[in-house]
Amino acid sequence: MSAALTTLKLESLGGRPCVTSRAFWRREDMEMNYDVGVLNAADVYRAFAVVQLVLSGLDLQTWKRLTASASLRRDWLAVTDAQGYVRGLCHVFAREHPVYGRQLEIPVFASIGLVDDQGVAKRLFEYAKLRAKLDGCEKVHFWSSASQGGHSLDTLRDAGPWDDGLVYDLSTVH
């Protein structure tokens, strides 16, 4: 998959940059390749650096336990760049909402990048929507409280909130 990579290019006036004049920066869109999918075993340690951005209290031992098997890693979606760095990560699982029916829960969603964090987030969101459809979900629920320390990753499925965050209705997609 690819995403628009924003690069910066200095524009100079008259062909020669002037050190006393103000430089203008222009965005150029280029294609960058990403792999998007379920977190694989080789990327667990790289992904730990990303998950630490939103769950700073998570220690490495707990992270290794939460990602120890392929079935556990199935609930972690990752975006990696061509160099193998993890640029995006989200935790997903499906459950029944008492009113809305089956929905994909996303308590953790992180996108990092110096120049293309929006492109990474877009790829991760698109893959999460695909996962929701494959899991028979009608909605996607992005939590706002998971990083506030109110829930541990061990108990998210049972103790997670129903009434916070953002709910995205998959039926609104054209």
Buried (B, 14 or more C-beta within 10 A) or exposed (E): BEBBBBBEEEEEEEEEEEEEEEEEEEEEEEEBEBBBEBBBEEBBEBBBEBBBEBBEEBEEEBBEEBBEEEEEBEBBBBBBBEEEBBBBBBBBBBBEBEEBEBBBBBBBBBBBBEBBBEBBBBBBBEBBBEBBBEBEBBBBBBBEBBBEEEBBBEEBBEEBBBEBBEBBEBEEEE
